[in-house]
Amino acid sequence: MIPPYVSYKTFRNFLEFLKETFPSRIDRSVWGPRYSGTSGQQLMTALKVLNLIDENGIPSDTLRFLVNSEGQNRRNILKKLLMKTYEPIFKIDLTKATKSQFHELFKNFDTKEGVIIKCEAFFIQACQDAGIELSSFILARRHISVRKNNSSIKNKVHSNNEKGFQKISLNSDNLLISSILKKYPEFDPSWEPGVQEKWLDGMIKLYDGLSKSDQNIIDIN
């Protein structure tokens, strides 16, 4: 079974949301208004893999305890949960493991490289939340990669801002263009750098295509 690969921020925010009202079953009617179809499905998969809900979406006692706990108590529950779910990963000393050793373990889950990276990101952030120590090798290289990607994204944003990317205005009477833009997902800073870059590239191509198709509707200053 593939371990959780949803954004850890999405997972954490959902736990906070459940504090408001804890449902007897977790289904689309609960998470649908808050998350897109993809994020919601990934969230549900994560909850099932972590045994926080069963196949029918019925919450476990562990989920209830996790939601209602705070501080060190929550860290202890999360740590126990992670060590049970990721038992093969904890067979090595993660305080000394190299990035390659760490990655090889996740490759045993036999899924796509892009998904593996997301699985690793969830695990790393969950461990940090639970107070589980990870080696500097696991953390440092990931941070370097994120900094490089974020730098590239910022450069693209800056470049497109100079070209007037943020000055695009739409004629509200054009229902076709409005409907297209409404369907495009809103930017989420919690996305992995690669996803952020794809979103930006997609948005640029979308605006470029719309501007070429009707210069009278889209005004780029």
N, CA and C atoms as a LAMMPS dump frame, in Angstrom:
ITEM: TIMESTEP
0
ITEM: NUMBER OF ATOMS
663
ITEM: BOX BOUNDS ff ff ff
-5.0000000000000000e+02 5.0000000000000000e+02
-5.0000000000000000e+02 5.0000000000000000e+02
-5.0000000000000000e+02 5.0000000000000000e+02
ITEM: ATOMS id mol type element x y z
1 1 1 N 0.843 -1.197 0
2 1 2 C 0 0 0
3 1 3 C 0.879 1.249 0
4 2 1 N 0.534 2.209 -0.859
5 2 2 C 1.309 3.441 -0.965
6 2 3 C 1.034 4.336 0.242
7 3 1 N 2.072 4.844 0.918
8 3 2 C 1.864 5.708 2.086
9 3 3 C 1.268 7.058 1.683
10 4 1 N 0.833 7.851 2.635
11 4 2 C 0.208 9.14 2.332
12 4 3 C 1.09 10.036 1.459
13 5 1 N 0.469 10.692 0.482
14 5 2 C 1.21 11.617 -0.368
15 5 3 C 0.458 12.93 -0.551
16 6 1 N -0.562 13.146 0.28
17 6 2 C -1.249 14.428 0.276
18 6 3 C -0.338 15.464 0.938
19 7 1 N -0.567 16.734 0.675
20 7 2 C 0.198 17.776 1.355
21 7 3 C -0.011 17.64 2.862
22 8 1 N 1.086 17.658 3.628
23 8 2 C 0.94 17.509 5.074
24 8 3 C 0.159 18.676 5.666
25 9 1 N 0.294 19.846 5.059
26 9 2 C -0.449 21.016 5.533
27 9 3 C -1.946 20.774 5.394
28 10 1 N -2.357 20.14 4.29
29 10 2 C -3.768 19.813 4.094
30 10 3 C -4.242 18.854 5.181
31 11 1 N -3.428 17.846 5.463
32 11 2 C -3.745 16.868 6.508
33 11 3 C -3.872 17.54 7.871
34 12 1 N -2.907 18.391 8.183
35 12 2 C -2.891 19.067 9.487
36 12 3 C -4.084 20.018 9.622
37 13 1 N -4.372 20.742 8.555
38 13 2 C -5.507 21.67 8.592
39 13 3 C -6.829 20.927 8.755
40 14 1 N -6.899 19.733 8.169
41 14 2 C -8.127 18.948 8.289
42 14 3 C -8.335 18.494 9.729
43 15 1 N -7.263 18.148 10.408
44 15 2 C -7.377 17.77 11.823
45 15 3 C -7.926 18.939 12.636
46 16 1 N -7.456 20.139 12.331
47 16 2 C -7.934 21.332 13.04
48 16 3 C -9.407 21.572 12.726
49 17 1 N -9.783 21.337 11.482
50 17 2 C -11.174 21.513 11.07
51 17 3 C -12.096 20.553 11.835
52 18 1 N -11.628 19.332 12.069
53 18 2 C -12.45 18.339 12.76
54 18 3 C -12.685 18.702 14.223
55 19 1 N -11.886 19.612 14.756
56 19 2 C -12.088 20.053 16.134
57 19 3 C -13.415 20.78 16.276
58 20 1 N -13.829 21.459 15.204
59 20 2 C -15.064 22.237 15.244
60 20 3 C -16.275 21.317 15.386
61 21 1 N -16.338 20.315 14.525
62 21 2 C -17.416 19.323 14.58
63 21 3 C -16.874 17.991 14.094
64 22 1 N -16.902 17.013 14.966
65 22 2 C -16.369 15.701 14.617
66 22 3 C -17.511 14.846 14.057
67 23 1 N -17.476 14.527 12.751
68 23 2 C -18.586 13.796 12.127
69 23 3 C -18.564 12.301 12.445
70 24 1 N -19.697 11.668 12.286
71 24 2 C -19.785 10.225 12.513
72 24 3 C -19.209 9.457 11.332
73 25 1 N -19.099 10.135 10.176
74 25 2 C -18.486 9.537 8.997
75 25 3 C -17.801 10.638 8.194
76 26 1 N -16.65 10.324 7.625
77 26 2 C -15.928 11.302 6.811
78 26 3 C -16.096 10.925 5.347
79 27 1 N -16.793 11.78 4.609
80 27 2 C -17.031 11.537 3.195
81 27 3 C -16.952 12.869 2.441
82 28 1 N -17.299 12.844 1.169
83 28 2 C -17.171 14.038 0.331
84 28 3 C -17.977 15.221 0.869
85 29 1 N -19.102 14.955 1.5
86 29 2 C -19.921 16.048 2.02
87 29 3 C -19.211 16.8 3.144
88 30 1 N -18.214 16.144 3.768
89 30 2 C -17.444 16.777 4.852
90 30 3 C -16.282 17.581 4.291
91 31 1 N -15.491 16.94 3.384
92 31 2 C -14.298 17.63 2.879
93 31 3 C -14.51 18.335 1.547
94 32 1 N -15.578 17.995 0.843
95 32 2 C -15.824 18.556 -0.484
96 32 3 C -15.799 20.078 -0.557
97 33 1 N -16.467 20.78 0.375
98 33 2 C -16.483 22.251 0.309
99 33 3 C -15.124 22.89 0.575
100 34 1 N -14.182 22.133 1.117
101 34 2 C -12.888 22.699 1.51
102 34 3 C -11.747 22.365 0.552
103 35 1 N -11.851 21.213 -0.117
104 35 2 C -10.734 20.757 -0.94
105 35 3 C -11.197 20.349 -2.341
106 36 1 N -10.259 20.435 -3.287
107 36 2 C -10.552 20.002 -4.65
108 36 3 C -10.704 18.489 -4.671
109 37 1 N -11.212 17.958 -5.775
110 37 2 C -11.4 16.514 -5.878
111 37 3 C -10.119 15.745 -5.646
112 38 1 N -9.008 16.208 -6.262
113 38 2 C -7.727 15.518 -6.13
114 38 3 C -7.209 15.566 -4.698
115 39 1 N -7.201 16.763 -4.1
116 39 2 C -6.715 16.909 -2.723
117 39 3 C -7.577 16.115 -1.756
118 40 1 N -8.884 16.147 -1.984
119 40 2 C -9.798 15.422 -1.109
120 40 3 C -9.592 13.925 -1.178
121 41 1 N -9.405 13.402 -2.38
122 41 2 C -9.176 11.971 -2.543
123 41 3 C -7.852 11.557 -1.915
124 42 1 N -6.822 12.391 -2.095
125 42 2 C -5.521 12.098 -1.486
126 42 3 C -5.614 12.137 0.034
127 43 1 N -6.408 13.058 0.545
128 43 2 C -6.617 13.151 1.99
129 43 3 C -7.31 11.893 2.51
130 44 1 N -8.348 11.452 1.816
131 44 2 C -9.072 10.245 2.222
132 44 3 C -8.162 9.016 2.182
133 45 1 N -7.322 8.947 1.154
134 45 2 C -6.369 7.837 1.05
135 45 3 C -5.423 7.841 2.242
136 46 1 N -4.929 9.025 2.593
137 46 2 C -4.012 9.142 3.732
138 46 3 C -4.683 8.691 5.026
139 47 1 N -5.915 9.103 5.236
140 47 2 C -6.637 8.729 6.454
141 47 3 C -6.835 7.215 6.541
142 48 1 N -7.085 6.579 5.386
143 48 2 C -7.277 5.131 5.36
144 48 3 C -5.961 4.39 5.609
145 49 1 N -4.889 4.858 4.943
146 49 2 C -3.582 4.209 5.112
147 49 3 C -3.109 4.316 6.555
148 50 1 N -3.389 5.432 7.189
149 50 2 C -2.987 5.638 8.584
150 50 3 C -3.958 4.979 9.561
151 51 1 N -4.976 4.299 9.005
152 51 2 C -5.999 3.634 9.821
153 51 3 C -6.742 4.6 10.737
154 52 1 N -6.938 5.815 10.239
155 52 2 C -7.692 6.818 10.99
156 52 3 C -9.176 6.759 10.638
157 53 1 N -9.481 6.145 9.486
158 53 2 C -10.856 5.845 9.11
159 53 3 C -10.864 4.464 8.466
160 54 1 N -12.027 3.804 8.456
161 54 2 C -12.093 2.515 7.774
162 54 3 C -12.536 2.708 6.331
163 55 1 N -12.795 1.631 5.621
164 55 2 C -13.147 1.709 4.205
165 55 3 C -14.454 2.465 3.966
166 56 1 N -15.289 2.537 4.996
167 56 2 C -16.563 3.243 4.875
168 56 3 C -16.503 4.676 5.386
169 57 1 N -15.288 5.103 5.776
170 57 2 C -15.122 6.471 6.25
171 57 3 C -15.433 6.681 7.719
172 58 1 N -15.648 5.593 8.46
173 58 2 C -15.95 5.708 9.891
174 58 3 C -14.661 6.004 10.666
175 59 1 N -14.619 7.097 11.43
176 59 2 C -13.397 7.483 12.154
177 59 3 C -13.024 6.475 13.236
178 60 1 N -11.741 6.309 13.438
179 60 2 C -11.238 5.443 14.499
180 60 3 C -11.077 6.252 15.783
181 61 1 N -10.9 5.553 16.883
182 61 2 C -10.66 6.236 18.155
183 61 3 C -9.349 7.02 18.093
184 62 1 N -8.378 6.48 17.348
185 62 2 C -7.082 7.157 17.228
186 62 3 C -7.254 8.533 16.594
187 63 1 N -8.09 8.629 15.575
188 63 2 C -8.336 9.927 14.936
189 63 3 C -8.971 10.889 15.93
190 64 1 N -9.92 10.4 16.695
191 64 2 C -10.583 11.252 17.685
192 64 3 C -9.574 11.75 18.726
193 65 1 N -8.707 10.838 19.191
194 65 2 C -7.698 11.227 20.17
195 65 3 C -6.726 12.247 19.574
196 66 1 N -6.331 12.02 18.313
197 66 2 C -5.373 12.898 17.651
198 66 3 C -5.953 14.299 17.48
199 67 1 N -7.209 14.364 17.079
200 67 2 C -7.875 15.652 16.866
201 67 3 C -8.019 16.425 18.169
202 68 1 N -8.362 15.728 19.24
203 68 2 C -8.659 16.398 20.51
204 68 3 C -7.442 16.597 21.405
205 69 1 N -6.292 16.085 20.987
206 69 2 C -5.086 16.224 21.806
207 69 3 C -4.287 17.465 21.408
208 70 1 N -3.382 17.865 22.292
209 70 2 C -2.524 19.031 22.044
210 70 3 C -1.134 18.783 22.61
211 71 1 N -0.188 19.603 22.165
212 71 2 C 1.151 19.57 22.722
213 71 3 C 1.834 18.22 22.66
214 72 1 N 2.498 17.858 23.765
215 72 2 C 3.268 16.628 23.808
216 72 3 C 2.379 15.393 23.652
217 73 1 N 1.155 15.491 24.137
218 73 2 C 0.234 14.359 24.013
219 73 3 C -0.051 14.062 22.54
220 74 1 N -0.273 15.115 21.758
221 74 2 C -0.521 14.925 20.325
222 74 3 C 0.73 14.374 19.64
223 75 1 N 1.893 14.886 20.011
224 75 2 C 3.14 14.406 19.412
225 75 3 C 3.335 12.917 19.685
226 76 1 N 2.999 12.496 20.889
227 76 2 C 3.143 11.082 21.246
228 76 3 C 2.207 10.188 20.426
229 77 1 N 0.969 10.645 20.244
230 77 2 C -0.004 9.878 19.453
231 77 3 C 0.453 9.792 18.006
232 78 1 N 0.913 10.925 17.467
233 78 2 C 1.362 10.967 16.073
234 78 3 C 2.604 10.101 15.881
235 79 1 N 3.515 10.143 16.828
236 79 2 C 4.734 9.338 16.742
237 79 3 C 4.403 7.852 16.72
238 80 1 N 3.515 7.421 17.594
239 80 2 C 3.108 6.013 17.647
240 80 3 C 2.437 5.603 16.337
241 81 1 N 1.634 6.508 15.807
242 81 2 C 0.928 6.246 14.553
243 81 3 C 1.904 6.085 13.395
244 82 1 N 2.895 6.966 13.339
245 82 2 C 3.88 6.913 12.258
246 82 3 C 4.745 5.664 12.344
247 83 1 N 5.162 5.312 13.528
248 83 2 C 6.04 4.151 13.689
249 83 3 C 5.321 2.851 13.327
250 84 1 N 4.014 2.83 13.51
251 84 2 C 3.231 1.655 13.144
252 84 3 C 3 1.598 11.63
253 85 1 N 2.661 2.759 11.041
254 85 2 C 2.359 2.821 9.608
255 85 3 C 3.606 2.653 8.75
256 86 1 N 4.708 3.252 9.196
257 86 2 C 5.955 3.242 8.423
258 86 3 C 6.989 2.301 9.029
259 87 1 N 6.537 1.176 9.513
260 87 2 C 7.449 0.232 10.173
261 87 3 C 8.689 -0.095 9.34
262 88 1 N 8.573 -0.33 8.014
263 88 2 C 9.77 -0.631 7.211
264 88 3 C 10.774 0.524 7.172
265 89 1 N 10.274 1.746 7.256
266 89 2 C 11.162 2.914 7.209
267 89 3 C 11.97 3.033 8.493
268 90 1 N 11.341 2.684 9.617
269 90 2 C 12.008 2.828 10.914
270 90 3 C 12.959 1.671 11.226
271 91 1 N 13.13 0.769 10.281
272 91 2 C 14.072 -0.337 10.499
273 91 3 C 15.517 0.137 10.427
274 92 1 N 15.729 1.314 9.83
275 92 2 C 17.085 1.884 9.814
276 92 3 C 17.133 3.062 10.785
277 93 1 N 18.318 3.457 11.154
278 93 2 C 18.505 4.583 12.065
279 93 3 C 18.333 5.879 11.269
280 94 1 N 17.172 6.489 11.378
281 94 2 C 16.882 7.692 10.599
282 94 3 C 17.673 8.911 11.064
283 95 1 N 18.304 8.801 12.205
284 95 2 C 19.122 9.928 12.677
285 95 3 C 20.476 9.96 11.979
286 96 1 N 20.807 8.855 11.275
287 96 2 C 22.099 8.774 10.59
288 96 3 C 21.951 8.416 9.109
289 97 1 N 20.744 8.107 8.679
290 97 2 C 20.513 7.638 7.308
291 97 3 C 20.841 8.704 6.272
292 98 1 N 21.369 8.257 5.141
293 98 2 C 21.641 9.187 4.043
294 98 3 C 20.362 9.384 3.234
295 99 1 N 20.393 10.375 2.369
296 99 2 C 19.24 10.641 1.51
297 99 3 C 18.953 9.442 0.602
298 100 1 N 20.011 8.806 0.104
299 100 2 C 19.846 7.655 -0.784
300 100 3 C 19.207 6.478 -0.058
301 101 1 N 19.671 6.202 1.164
302 101 2 C 19.084 5.116 1.951
303 101 3 C 17.591 5.359 2.18
304 102 1 N 17.299 6.587 2.535
305 102 2 C 15.92 6.994 2.804
306 102 3 C 15.052 6.812 1.558
307 103 1 N 15.566 7.271 0.416
308 103 2 C 14.819 7.198 -0.842
309 103 3 C 14.627 5.743 -1.288
310 104 1 N 15.636 4.921 -1.079
311 104 2 C 15.54 3.506 -1.466
312 104 3 C 14.418 2.793 -0.713
313 105 1 N 14.243 3.135 0.539
314 105 2 C 13.176 2.529 1.324
315 105 3 C 11.804 2.89 0.763
316 106 1 N 11.636 4.152 0.37
317 106 2 C 10.352 4.588 -0.174
318 106 3 C 10.12 4.018 -1.57
319 107 1 N 11.203 3.739 -2.297
320 107 2 C 11.051 3.148 -3.628
321 107 3 C 10.476 1.74 -3.543
322 108 1 N 10.614 1.107 -2.375
323 108 2 C 10.063 -0.239 -2.197
324 108 3 C 8.535 -0.254 -2.244
325 109 1 N 7.936 0.927 -2.129
326 109 2 C 6.472 0.997 -2.205
327 109 3 C 5.997 0.875 -3.649
328 110 1 N 6.954 0.856 -4.58
329 110 2 C 6.674 0.57 -5.986
330 110 3 C 5.606 1.491 -6.582
331 111 1 N 5.929 2.765 -6.636
332 111 2 C 5.044 3.733 -7.267
333 111 3 C 5.882 4.726 -8.06
334 112 1 N 5.247 5.685 -8.702
335 112 2 C 5.96 6.638 -9.55
336 112 3 C 6.886 7.531 -8.738
337 113 1 N 7.962 7.97 -9.388
338 113 2 C 8.958 8.8 -8.708
339 113 3 C 8.333 10.067 -8.134
340 114 1 N 7.436 10.689 -8.907
341 114 2 C 6.797 11.913 -8.427
342 114 3 C 5.973 11.688 -7.178
343 115 1 N 5.315 10.531 -7.108
344 115 2 C 4.508 10.192 -5.933
345 115 3 C 5.415 9.886 -4.753
346 116 1 N 6.54 9.214 -5.015
347 116 2 C 7.493 8.882 -3.95
348 116 3 C 7.995 10.151 -3.262
349 117 1 N 8.297 11.165 -4.05
350 117 2 C 8.787 12.433 -3.496
351 117 3 C 7.727 13.048 -2.583
352 118 1 N 6.458 12.959 -2.991
353 118 2 C 5.369 13.487 -2.164
354 118 3 C 5.212 12.66 -0.886
355 119 1 N 5.396 11.342 -1.005
356 119 2 C 5.331 10.462 0.169
357 119 3 C 6.422 10.835 1.167
358 120 1 N 7.613 11.075 0.646
359 120 2 C 8.74 11.452 1.503
360 120 3 C 8.461 12.783 2.197
361 121 1 N 7.894 13.74 1.446
362 121 2 C 7.62 15.07 2.007
363 121 3 C 6.615 14.971 3.15
364 122 1 N 5.569 14.174 2.963
365 122 2 C 4.575 13.996 4.025
366 122 3 C 5.229 13.374 5.252
367 123 1 N 6.019 12.332 5.042
368 123 2 C 6.663 11.632 6.153
369 123 3 C 7.598 12.566 6.921
370 124 1 N 8.414 13.311 6.204
371 124 2 C 9.373 14.219 6.843
372 124 3 C 8.657 15.263 7.697
373 125 1 N 7.63 15.892 7.145
374 125 2 C 6.91 16.923 7.893
375 125 3 C 6.136 16.331 9.066
376 126 1 N 5.607 15.126 8.885
377 126 2 C 4.898 14.47 9.978
378 126 3 C 5.86 14.131 11.115
379 127 1 N 7.068 13.657 10.764
380 127 2 C 8.089 13.348 11.775
381 127 3 C 8.489 14.594 12.548
382 128 1 N 8.651 15.691 11.833
383 128 2 C 9.003 16.939 12.494
384 128 3 C 7.895 17.378 13.443
385 129 1 N 6.642 17.165 13.035
386 129 2 C 5.503 17.502 13.88
387 129 3 C 5.452 16.614 15.109
388 130 1 N 5.9 15.352 14.952
389 130 2 C 5.849 14.393 16.055
390 130 3 C 7.1 14.442 16.931
391 131 1 N 8.069 15.252 16.54
392 131 2 C 9.301 15.349 17.318
393 131 3 C 10.251 14.193 17.076
394 132 1 N 10.132 13.546 15.921
395 132 2 C 11.024 12.429 15.57
396 132 3 C 12.258 12.982 14.871
397 133 1 N 13.416 12.641 15.361
398 133 2 C 14.662 13.165 14.799
399 133 3 C 15.009 12.487 13.478
400 134 1 N 15.37 13.303 12.499
401 134 2 C 15.824 12.802 11.204
402 134 3 C 17.228 13.327 10.944
403 135 1 N 17.996 12.588 10.171
404 135 2 C 19.382 12.985 9.913
405 135 3 C 19.459 14.276 9.113
406 136 1 N 20.576 14.958 9.259
407 136 2 C 20.801 16.193 8.508
408 136 3 C 20.9 15.897 7.018
409 137 1 N 21.275 14.673 6.671
410 137 2 C 21.365 14.284 5.263
411 137 3 C 19.971 14.28 4.62
412 138 1 N 19.005 13.743 5.338
413 138 2 C 17.633 13.689 4.833
414 138 3 C 17.055 15.094 4.703
415 139 1 N 17.314 15.921 5.693
416 139 2 C 16.722 17.254 5.717
417 139 3 C 17.45 18.275 4.849
418 140 1 N 18.789 18.27 4.917
419 140 2 C 19.562 19.311 4.24
420 140 3 C 19.368 19.296 2.732
421 141 1 N 19.465 18.16 2.104
422 141 2 C 19.36 18.079 0.644
423 141 3 C 17.977 18.487 0.176
424 142 1 N 16.976 18.139 0.967
425 142 2 C 15.614 18.506 0.601
426 142 3 C 15.457 20.019 0.656
427 143 1 N 16.044 20.643 1.671
428 143 2 C 15.931 22.088 1.797
429 143 3 C 16.638 22.801 0.661
430 144 1 N 17.795 22.258 0.261
431 144 2 C 18.53 22.858 -0.852
432 144 3 C 17.692 22.812 -2.119
433 145 1 N 17.065 21.641 -2.35
434 145 2 C 16.235 21.475 -3.544
435 145 3 C 15.073 22.447 -3.535
436 146 1 N 14.43 22.601 -2.374
437 146 2 C 13.29 23.504 -2.266
438 146 3 C 13.713 24.935 -2.502
439 147 1 N 14.879 25.316 -1.946
440 147 2 C 15.345 26.695 -2.128
441 147 3 C 15.617 26.982 -3.588
442 148 1 N 16.234 26.025 -4.284
443 148 2 C 16.529 26.231 -5.7
444 148 3 C 15.254 26.37 -6.502
445 149 1 N 14.284 25.479 -6.232
446 149 2 C 13.035 25.527 -6.967
447 149 3 C 12.26 26.795 -6.67
448 150 1 N 12.222 27.197 -5.385
449 150 2 C 11.506 28.415 -5.025
450 150 3 C 12.141 29.628 -5.669
451 151 1 N 13.497 29.628 -5.751
452 151 2 C 14.2 30.733 -6.389
453 151 3 C 13.82 30.832 -7.847
454 152 1 N 13.737 29.666 -8.51
455 152 2 C 13.358 29.639 -9.92
456 152 3 C 11.946 30.157 -10.11
457 153 1 N 11.034 29.742 -9.203
458 153 2 C 9.644 30.178 -9.288
459 153 3 C 9.536 31.68 -9.08
460 154 1 N 10.27 32.204 -8.082
461 154 2 C 10.224 33.637 -7.812
462 154 3 C 10.741 34.435 -8.995
463 155 1 N 11.798 33.909 -9.636
464 155 2 C 12.332 34.595 -10.814
465 155 3 C 11.307 34.657 -11.926
466 156 1 N 10.564 33.549 -12.114
467 156 2 C 9.539 33.517 -13.15
468 156 3 C 8.426 34.5 -12.833
469 157 1 N 8.012 34.513 -11.55
470 157 2 C 6.946 35.43 -11.153
471 157 3 C 7.368 36.872 -11.371
472 158 1 N 8.61 37.188 -10.962
473 158 2 C 9.13 38.542 -11.113
474 158 3 C 9.201 38.933 -12.583
475 159 1 N 9.688 37.997 -13.41
476 159 2 C 9.806 38.255 -14.841
477 159 3 C 8.453 38.539 -15.465
478 160 1 N 7.465 37.757 -15.087
479 160 2 C 6.137 37.934 -15.664
480 160 3 C 5.422 39.151 -15.099
481 161 1 N 5.762 39.535 -13.861
482 161 2 C 5.191 40.761 -13.321
483 161 3 C 5.672 41.963 -14.121
484 162 1 N 6.965 41.938 -14.537
485 162 2 C 7.52 43.041 -15.322
486 162 3 C 6.823 43.148 -16.67
487 163 1 N 6.344 42.015 -17.176
488 163 2 C 5.67 42.008 -18.466
489 163 3 C 4.198 42.39 -18.339
490 164 1 N 3.78 42.639 -17.096
491 164 2 C 2.389 43.029 -16.905
492 164 3 C 1.464 41.861 -16.661
493 165 1 N 2.023 40.735 -16.195
494 165 2 C 1.222 39.531 -15.989
495 165 3 C 0.094 39.78 -14.989
496 166 1 N 0.389 40.592 -13.962
497 166 2 C -0.613 40.844 -12.937
498 166 3 C -1.553 41.976 -13.319
499 167 1 N -1.313 42.596 -14.459
500 167 2 C -2.159 43.713 -14.873
501 167 3 C -3.236 43.284 -15.856
502 168 1 N -3.356 41.97 -16.038
503 168 2 C -4.359 41.471 -16.96
504 168 3 C -5.748 41.696 -16.371
505 169 1 N -6.627 42.263 -17.151
506 169 2 C -7.993 42.469 -16.703
507 169 3 C -8.94 41.818 -17.688
508 170 1 N -10.021 41.268 -17.154
509 170 2 C -10.964 40.559 -17.995
510 170 3 C -12.283 41.292 -18.071
511 171 1 N -12.893 41.257 -19.236
512 171 2 C -14.215 41.802 -19.411
513 171 3 C -15.199 40.855 -18.744
514 172 1 N -15.914 41.337 -17.736
515 172 2 C -16.803 40.463 -16.974
516 172 3 C -17.958 39.944 -17.804
517 173 1 N -18.183 40.542 -18.981
518 173 2 C -19.282 40.099 -19.823
519 173 3 C -18.943 38.832 -20.585
520 174 1 N -17.649 38.482 -20.648
521 174 2 C -17.269 37.29 -21.392
522 174 3 C -17.382 36.077 -20.489
523 175 1 N -18.501 35.371 -20.58
524 175 2 C -18.768 34.248 -19.679
525 175 3 C -17.837 33.073 -19.932
526 176 1 N -17.404 32.878 -21.18
527 176 2 C -16.529 31.751 -21.51
528 176 3 C -15.208 31.872 -20.776
529 177 1 N -14.564 33.039 -20.887
530 177 2 C -13.27 33.245 -20.23
531 177 3 C -13.426 33.179 -18.711
532 178 1 N -14.491 33.782 -18.192
533 178 2 C -14.708 33.768 -16.744
534 178 3 C -14.86 32.34 -16.233
535 179 1 N -15.601 31.519 -16.973
536 179 2 C -15.821 30.137 -16.542
537 179 3 C -14.531 29.33 -16.578
538 180 1 N -13.674 29.598 -17.579
539 180 2 C -12.396 28.897 -17.69
540 180 3 C -11.512 29.216 -16.485
541 181 1 N -11.43 30.487 -16.14
542 181 2 C -10.565 30.909 -15.037
543 181 3 C -11.086 30.419 -13.683
544 182 1 N -12.407 30.334 -13.552
545 182 2 C -12.973 29.852 -12.294
546 182 3 C -12.638 28.381 -12.053
547 183 1 N -12.491 27.618 -13.135
548 183 2 C -12.184 26.194 -13.021
549 183 3 C -10.709 25.957 -12.737
550 184 1 N -9.864 26.95 -13.002
551 184 2 C -8.43 26.795 -12.755
552 184 3 C -8.196 26.873 -11.25
553 185 1 N -7.484 25.916 -10.642
554 185 2 C -7.317 25.901 -9.184
555 185 3 C -6.552 27.112 -8.677
556 186 1 N -6.935 27.578 -7.48
557 186 2 C -6.23 28.686 -6.865
558 186 3 C -4.854 28.233 -6.394
559 187 1 N -3.904 29.155 -6.437
560 187 2 C -2.534 28.83 -6.03
561 187 3 C -2.492 28.507 -4.541
562 188 1 N -1.773 27.449 -4.189
563 188 2 C -1.634 27.022 -2.798
564 188 3 C -0.15 26.969 -2.444
565 189 1 N 0.331 27.854 -1.544
566 189 2 C 1.756 27.891 -1.161
567 189 3 C 2.25 26.591 -0.552
568 190 1 N 1.336 25.718 -0.102
569 190 2 C 1.757 24.461 0.518
570 190 3 C 2.121 23.396 -0.512
571 191 1 N 1.841 23.656 -1.785
572 191 2 C 2.202 22.695 -2.826
573 191 3 C 3.706 22.489 -2.876
574 192 1 N 4.115 21.32 -3.362
575 192 2 C 5.528 21.073 -3.607
576 192 3 C 6.029 22.044 -4.676
577 193 1 N 7.301 22.449 -4.636
578 193 2 C 7.84 23.413 -5.614
579 193 3 C 7.559 23.033 -7.059
580 194 1 N 7.671 21.736 -7.378
581 194 2 C 7.422 21.305 -8.754
582 194 3 C 5.983 21.571 -9.174
583 195 1 N 5.039 21.364 -8.238
584 195 2 C 3.621 21.607 -8.535
585 195 3 C 3.379 23.1 -8.697
586 196 1 N 4.039 23.909 -7.84
587 196 2 C 3.899 25.362 -7.945
588 196 3 C 4.359 25.856 -9.314
589 197 1 N 5.494 25.312 -9.776
590 197 2 C 6.043 25.735 -11.055
591 197 3 C 5.13 25.334 -12.21
592 198 1 N 4.544 24.133 -12.13
593 198 2 C 3.62 23.69 -13.171
594 198 3 C 2.379 24.568 -13.195
595 199 1 N 1.916 24.968 -11.996
596 199 2 C 0.733 25.839 -11.926
597 199 3 C 1.023 27.179 -12.605
598 200 1 N 2.199 27.731 -12.3
599 200 2 C 2.566 29.016 -12.878
600 200 3 C 2.704 28.929 -14.395
601 201 1 N 3.376 27.876 -14.868
602 201 2 C 3.534 27.685 -16.314
603 201 3 C 2.168 27.543 -16.987
604 202 1 N 1.278 26.793 -16.33
605 202 2 C -0.057 26.597 -16.891
606 202 3 C -0.843 27.883 -16.959
607 203 1 N -0.737 28.711 -15.895
608 203 2 C -1.452 29.978 -15.87
609 203 3 C -0.933 30.925 -16.948
610 204 1 N 0.4 30.932 -17.139
611 204 2 C 0.993 31.795 -18.167
612 204 3 C 0.5 31.38 -19.548
613 205 1 N 0.505 30.056 -19.811
614 205 2 C 0.047 29.559 -21.108
615 205 3 C -1.427 29.863 -21.322
616 206 1 N -2.212 29.77 -20.232
617 206 2 C -3.64 30.047 -20.337
618 206 3 C -3.879 31.498 -20.741
619 207 1 N -3.199 32.41 -20.066
620 207 2 C -3.363 33.824 -20.383
621 207 3 C -2.839 34.15 -21.777
622 208 1 N -1.714 33.521 -22.116
623 208 2 C -1.166 33.753 -23.457
624 208 3 C -2.155 33.311 -24.525
625 209 1 N -2.77 32.132 -24.311
626 209 2 C -3.72 31.611 -25.285
627 209 3 C -4.953 32.47 -25.391
628 210 1 N -5.445 32.932 -24.236
629 210 2 C -6.641 33.767 -24.252
630 210 3 C -6.37 35.132 -24.888
631 211 1 N -5.175 35.667 -24.611
632 211 2 C -4.867 36.987 -25.154
633 211 3 C -4.724 36.949 -26.667
634 212 1 N -4.206 35.822 -27.187
635 212 2 C -4.044 35.691 -28.627
636 212 3 C -5.388 35.466 -29.323
637 213 1 N -6.315 34.793 -28.613
638 213 2 C -7.592 34.469 -29.237
639 213 3 C -8.538 35.668 -29.287
640 214 1 N -8.362 36.603 -28.361
641 214 2 C -9.269 37.76 -28.372
642 214 3 C -8.636 38.947 -27.678
643 215 1 N -7.931 39.767 -28.425
644 215 2 C -7.237 40.919 -27.858
645 215 3 C -8.227 41.979 -27.383
646 216 1 N -9.453 41.91 -27.866
647 216 2 C -10.458 42.878 -27.469
648 216 3 C -11.054 42.593 -26.109
649 217 1 N -10.88 41.32 -25.651
650 217 2 C -11.471 40.922 -24.369
651 217 3 C -10.447 41.006 -23.259
652 218 1 N -9.206 40.652 -23.549
653 218 2 C -8.155 40.687 -22.55
654 218 3 C -7.222 41.848 -22.851
655 219 1 N -7.052 42.724 -21.895
656 219 2 C -6.22 43.893 -22.091
657 219 3 C -4.964 43.779 -21.274
658 220 1 N -3.814 43.612 -21.941
659 220 2 C -2.534 43.514 -21.242
660 220 3 C -1.815 44.831 -21.39
661 221 1 N -1.598 45.503 -20.269
662 221 2 C -0.924 46.809 -20.328
663 221 3 C 0.589 46.64 -20.268
